[in-house]
Amino acid sequence: MLKVPVLDDLSYEKLFERARSRIPNYTEDWTDFNAHDPGITTLQMLAWLTDTLNYYIDATGEEHRLKYLSLLGLKPERRAARALVAIQSPKEVINIPKGAKLAAGTTIFETVEDCSGAANRLSCLHAANGGAVYFGFERPLEGDVRFYVNAAQHPRRGAFDDDFRLVAHEWEYNDGKGWQPASLVEDGACGFLKAGFVSLRLNGRTANAKPNKKLQKAHYLRARPVSGEYDAPLRIDSVYTNCVEVIQTDTLAEEITLGVTTGFANEKLYVDMENLYELELSVAGKSWTECESLTGAGPDDRVFELDRSTGWITFGDGYCGALPGAGQTVTAVTVKTSLLDAGNVRAGSIDRFLDWDAAVTNPQDAKGGARPKSSAELEREIESVVTKTTRAVTAEDYKELAAATPGLMIDEVNVISGENPNTVLLAVKPYSPKDPRPSLSETYRERIRQNLERYRLLTTDIRVLPPKYVRVEADGRIVLTENTPAYRLLVENAIKEHTGGAFGRSLVYGRIFSRLEMLSCVAKVSDLSLTCAGEGAHKNEQGDIVIYPDAIACLDKINIEFV
């Protein structure tokens, strides 16, 4: 961090003396430097004004720092924790309204939406060889069906918040006579790439059936893949029915009268409430909402500022924010409190409703609760903000942005220089936990192009190329100090270290030969040769395998005779 300069480093006396001492440099006619001289009086006034301006410029407090940081997009956000709860009820129908209160010890949560429908529970989850996923339930399903699929998102997959999916599914339900189509209303799980809600609409009613020999009897839904393919094995940890999202807030049941307005500009009223999270006011029957700052508000905007550290509410002046008329009663109609980061409770902590007869639990930790950061904490994030890549200009920019494509798992990216300077060629190797030589699907290529479209220069054309894999074989004869499995493994690992990895990494014969001879277990390298197969490389006169920029070397075989 740069050292902040001190602007108010000269006192009034020093400023005046410095100005008076410079008079002879500008004129020889000014000889009276006493206080009665009008020119000296003018200098005293200017020195005082300069000292005052320096004081205010240098007096940068917490509020000023936060304003400056907001210009970089760094704002002290306050967030209440959120969690998913699963409800079980002895009744056949569950009907929990929005705003119902739950408790985790003394910490209060509230539902963010209605939860209604038939009480049910998953009894069977089965993934077939063809990719179809079967969901078996204890009770019949009909009409609108909604459940939460806790699909594990692969740690290498880039975070994404749109509806991207690799595989499209057709949903069906079994009515005892066969599989009938179901309409997909919501797919928050994005084709099982991540956890989320799935909502279906059934035209009929499920039957208690056993569709095949591998399944037990239950009321089944089926997600059948119709296009696309996964880049990693599918994993669904759990499925929850009768689920609803909750937020760690506590809404006061009664309205609070705060006072009567006087009609003065920027009028202030006081609200005495600890851990205040959300506040909505009513002034003369009209709704007034909280804003971040009155500075950007218009003259007709019914908004107010709230200083939670002091409890003071500030209204507008008729220019920045509307000005309430005199004699109007101000009432707090919505008052919510929150513990913010202290509401991030552990899984299983939410264990009861306050006013409803139903069992409940949160299968996952509550997350997202955060207290507002101070300016000192936000200043630590400045470097990451100002150095964040927001435009694709250099080769490193393209590599970074392509590797971070939302929803994809990218292992290697290389930027290749082409004949046209306005065309950027990107060779991309996907990451695959099951295939050492994964192919680049059209879905991947299109997703990468769409992601880079936001960052590229207008005159730049982007082409995404699949990787070329060069099969390499190592042949030779090596004399070991002792011909043991451990020593043979050391030699093979040394060869593997130099025969794979990034795009365009050539295999230098001399380096591999020297590396083997440096091993303490090797007495002599009698013979060593490298061969390659594939259009992405060639062998030169020195015995090196020259790998092209869009190709990757893959060690196929090691045919070494150990002596």
N, C-alpha and C positions, 0 to 999 in steps of 0.2 A: 504494500500500500504506500502511496505517496504521502509525504508529510504535509499536513494541512498548514499553509502559511498563516501567521498571525498578522492580520491587517491593521489592527489597532495598536501599533507599536510606538506611536509618537504622541506625546501629550500635547495639550494646547500650548503650553509654554514653548516646547521645542519647535512646534510648527510655526509659531509667531516669530521666534528668534531666527529660524532658518530663512523665513521670508524677508525679515528686516535686514539680515546680513547681505542679501543679494541685491538690495537697492542700488548700491554704487556700481554694480555691473551693468545696470541698464541706463542710468542717468547720473550726471554730475551736478544737476541743478537741485536735486532733493537733498538738503543738508540738515533739516530739522527732523530728528527721529524721536522726539518727545511725545508723550501721550496726548498733548493738546492738538497736535497736528492732524488735520482731517484725513490725510493719507494713512497715517498710522492707525487711526480709528477704523478705517476701511480694512486694513490688513488684519486688525484684531477680530473684526467681524468674520472675515473669510477664514481665518484660522479656527475660529469657534465652529463655523459651519463644517469645515473639513474634519475637525475632531468629532463632531456629532455624527457625520456620515460614516466615518471609519468605525465608530462604536456600533452602529446598527448593522453595518455590513459584516462585522466580525462576530456579532452576537447570534450565532447559529445554534439553535436549540434542537431538541428532539423533534418538534413539529416540523421545523425547517428541513431537517435531514430526511424525514419520512416523505416530505413533498418532493425533494430532489430524487429520492430512490424510486418514487412512483413513476417518474419519467422513464426509468429503465424497466418498468413493469414489475418492480419489487414492492409488494404491498404487504402489510401485516395482516394476514387473513386469520379470522377466527372461524373454526369449524367444529360442529358438534359430531360426536362419534356416531357411527351407523353400524347396524348389525342385521343379520337375517335370523328370524326365529321360526321354528317349526311348531305348529299347534296340533295338539291331540285333544279330542273331546269325546266323552261317552255318548253324546248326542249324534244323530245321523247328519245333522246340518250344522255347519259352523257359520256364524254371522258376527264378525268382530268389526266394529266401525272404525273409521279413521280417527286417530287421536286417543284410542284406548291406551290406558297407562299400564306399564309393566314395571317390574322392579328387579334389580340385581343388588340385593342387600338394601342399602338406603339410596342407591342411584336409580333415578326414574328414567324410563324410556317411554316413547309414544309411537304408535303405528303411524306410518306416513300415508297409508291408503286403506281402503276397506278390504277385508278378507272374508269372502263368503263363498259357500259351496258345500258339497257333500264331504263329510269327514272320510278320509281314506288314508291308506298307507301302502308303500311299496312292499311287495313280497318277493319279487323276482326281478333280477337284472341279468340279461344274457346278451353277449355279443357273438353273432354267428360268423362262420368262416367267410361268408360273402360280404361282410361288412354291416349287415343289418343289426340293429340294436333293439332288443325286446324289453319292454317295461311292463311288468306284471303287477297288478294292484289287487288288494283284498276285496274291494267293493266295486259295484258297477260304476261306469263312467258314461256320462251323456251330456249333451249341450256344450257349454264352454268349460274347458279343462285347462288348469294352469298348475305347473309344478316347477320346482327349481332343480336344475341339473348341475351338480358340483363336478364339472369336468376340469381335470387338472391341466393348467396351461403350462406348456413346456418352458423351462427356464431360459432357453435360448431364443424363444420366440419374442419378437419385438412387440411391445405393448401397442394395442390398438383400441379405438373406441367407436369404430363404425361397424357396419353389418358385414364386414368381409368374412368369407368362408371359403375353404378349400374344396369342400364336398357339399353338393346339394342333395337333400333328402326328400323323399316323399313319405308323409306320415299316414299311417293307416290304423284302423282299430278292428278288433275281431268281434263280430256279433254272433259267433257260434256257427254261422254258415260259411264264413270265409272272411277275407280281409276287405274292408271297405275304406274308401279314401276319406281322410280327415283334412280339414283346411288349417293351414299354418297361419296363425294370427300374429305371433310374436316369437322371435328366435334370439333371445338375449345370449344364448350359449354359442351363437355363430357356428352352427354345425359341429358342436362339441369341441371347439377350439379353446373355450374358456368357460367359466362358470356363469350361469345366468338363467333367467326364467324362460320357459317354453309355454306358449299358449296355443291351444288347439280348439277347433270347433267341430264337434261330431254331429252328424245328421241323424244318427241312431244311438243305440245303447249297446255297450259291451256285454258279452256273455261270459260266464265262468267256463273257460275252455282250456284245452291243452293242444296248441297248434301243431306241435311236433313232439317226438319222443324225448328230446333233451330238455323240454320245458315242463314245469309243474303246472297244475291247474290254477288259473288266475284270470283276471280281466286285463287283456293285453292291448298295449299300443306298440306300434312298430315304426321305427325310422329306417327306411330303406334307401341306400345311396343310389342315385341315378346318374350322377356325373361327377367328375373330378376324382382326386385321390389324395390321401393324407401323406404328409412328409415325415410323420412319426407315429408310432403306435398310439391308438386311441386309449385314453384312460378316464373312466368315470368313477370317482371315489364314492359318491353317494347321490341319492335322489330324495328330495323332500317335497311332500305334498302339504297343502294347507299352510303355505309359507307366506310371510309378509315381512317387509323391511321396516325396521324401527329406527328411530333417531333419539339420541340422548338429550331430550328436552323435557321440561316440566312446565306445562301451561297453567297459569292461574285461572281458576274457575270464575272469579268475580272481577268486574271492572273496577278501576281505581280512578277517583277524581283527583287530578293534579293541581287544579287551580282555575282562575279566571284571567283572561287576557286583558291587557291594558291598551293595546293598540300601538304600542311603541315598536320601533324597528329593532330587530335582533333581540326580541324578548326572550327571557330565560325562565324556565320552570325546572323544578327539582323533582327527581324520582328516586326514592330510597328503595333500592332493590339490589341484593347481592347476586353475583353471577348472571347478570342480565344478558340475555342472548338476542332476543328479538322483541321489538316494541312497535306497536301500531297505535296511533292516537285518533281520537274523534274530536273535532272542533266544530261545534254547532251542527252536529250530525253528519259532517263530512269527514272522509277518511284522510289522514295525513300519514305518510310513510317516512321511514328513516332514509337518509342519503349519506353518502360518504363525505361529501363536502358541499356546502351551499354555494361555493364559488361557481360551479358549473350549472347551477339551477336557474331556470327561467323565472320571470316575474309572476307567472300563474301556476307554478309547480307547488303543490301542497306537500312540502317536504320539510324535514327538520334534521339538525345535527344532534348526535348524542355522544357526550363524553362519558364513557363508562367508568373512567377512573374517578370522576368527581360526581357523576349522577346528574349533570346539568344538561337540559334540553334547550337548544337554541333554534328559534324560528328565523325566517328570512326578513328582509327589509323592504320587500316590494320590488326590488331589482334582481337580487340573487335569492330566489325563493319567495313564495307568496307571503304577504303580511296579514296575520289574523286580525279581524276587527276587534274593537274594544268590547269588553263585557261578555265574551264568549267562553263557555265552560269547556275545559280541556279534560278529556277522559282517556285513560289507557284502556283500550278495548281488547288488545292482545298483548299479553306479557308472558314471555317464555324465558326460562333460565336454563343454563347448561353448565356442566363441569368441564366442557371442552376436552382437553387431553386426558383428564382424570376419568373420563367416561369410556376409555378404551379398555373395557373389562374383558376378562378371559372367557374362553368358550365354556358353556355350561353355567355361567353366572346368572344369566337372566332366567329366573325359575318360577315366576308367578305373575298372573294378572292381578291388578288391584280390585277390579270391579266385575270380572268375568270368570265363570266357572269353566276353566279349560287348563289343561297342562301345557306348559310351554318351555322351550329351551333354545338357546342359541348354539348351534353346532360348530360355529366358527367364532374366533375372537372379534369383538367390536373394533372397528378401525376408523381412521380418518379424523378423530378428534385432535384439535391442535389449538394451542393458545396463540395469540398474535405475537409475532417476533418483534424485538426491539430493533432500533436502527443499527446498533452494533452487530446484531446477528444477521441482519439483511445485508450489511456491508461486506460480510464474508462471502456472499453469493455474487457479488458484482463481477468478479473475474469470470465465473462460469457463464454469466449472462452476456457479457461483452465479447467473449471469445466463442460463443456458440455459433456454429455454422448456419447461416441463414441464406446463403447464395452459393450456387455451384459454379465456381470459376476455375479453381485449380484441380489437378488430378486428385489431391488429397481430399478436397471437398466432395468430389463425386464418390470416392471410396467410402468416406464416412457416412454420407447420406444414403447411399445404396445399401450399405451394411446395416443401417438402422431402419430399413423399410418396415413400417408397422405391419404386424401379423405374419411376417416371414422369418425364417431361420437361415441366415446367410453365413457361410463359412469363410469364403475368400472373394475378394473383388479386385480386379485389375483394370486400369485405364490404359487403352492402347492408342497410340498415335496413328492416325490414318492419313491418307493422301489429302483429304479435304479438311482444312483446319477448323471448319465449323461443324464437323461431325465428331461426336464423342462415342468411341466404342468401349463398351463395358463388358468384360468377361466376368461372369458370376458363377460361383460354385455354391449351391445350397448346402446347408448342414443337414445331415441325415444320420440318426443313431443306428440305422439298420443297414445302410448301404454305403460302402466306402467310396463309391463312384456314382453319386447321385446325378440324375439328369435334371436339366432346368425345364420345368413345365411351362406351358404357355400362360398359365395362371400366374406363375412367379414373374415371368417376363413382363406381363401387362401391369402387374402390381408395382413393379420397380419403376416402369416408365411413368405410371401415374404419380408415384411419389416424387420422382425427380422433376416432373413437369412444373411443380410449384417453385422450384429453385433454379432452374436452368435460365441462361440468357436467352433473349428472344430470337437471336440469330443462330442458336445452337440446336442441332439435331442429335437425338440420342438413339443409339442402337444397343440393345442388350444381347450379348452372345452367350451361347451355352459353352461350358468347359469342354475341352478336348483332353482325353486321358491317354497318356503314353505309357504303354506297358513296357517295363524295364526288367531285364534278366541279368543277373550277375553270375558269371561262371569263373572258375579258377581252381587253383590248388594252393593250399596254405598249410605250412608246417607249424604245428603248435608245440609249445613246451611240454604240455600234457594233453593228450587227446581225450578230454572229458566233456560231458554235456554242458557243464557250466562255461567252459572256455569257448565251446562252439557257439553258445548263446551270446557271449560277449562279442564275438566276431560278427554274427548276424545282426545284432543291434547296432553295431558301428556302421554297417552297410546301410541299414534302414534310415539312420540319422541323416545320411547324405543323399538319399534317393527318394525324396518326396517333399511335400509341403506346398509352397506358394506357386502362383502362376509365374511362368517364365524362369523358374529356378533350374538352371542347367546343372548337369552332373559332371563335375570336373574329375577326370580320371586320376590326375596326379594327387588331388586332395584325398580322394578315397583310398588310394594306394598308400599314401603317407600315414593316414589315420590308422590303417590296419597295421602297418609296421610299427607304429608307436605303442600298440597294445603290448603290455607286459607278457601276455599269454602267447603272443605270436613270435615264433623263432624266425620265420621267413615267409614272405609272400612269393611263392614260386611262379604263380601265373594268375592274372586277373584280367577279365574282359567284360565289357558292358555292351549289351545289345538292346535295341528298342524296336517297338512295333506301334504304328499309329501315324497319322498324318500331322501330328503336332510337334514333331521333332526330327532331327537328323543327327548322324554321327560324323564327327569331323576327323581329320587326319591324326589328331593327337589322342583319339579314343574317347573324347568327351561326347556326352549326349547333350546337344544344344536344344533346349526346350523353348518353343515359341511363346510369345506373350499371352496367348489365349489357351495355353495348354498346361497341364500339371502332370508331373511324373509320378507313376504308381509302381512300386516294386511288385512284380508279378511272381518271380521265382528266384531262389538263391540255389544255384547248383555249384556248391563249393565242395571240393574233395579235401577233407581234413586228414592230415598225416600226423 
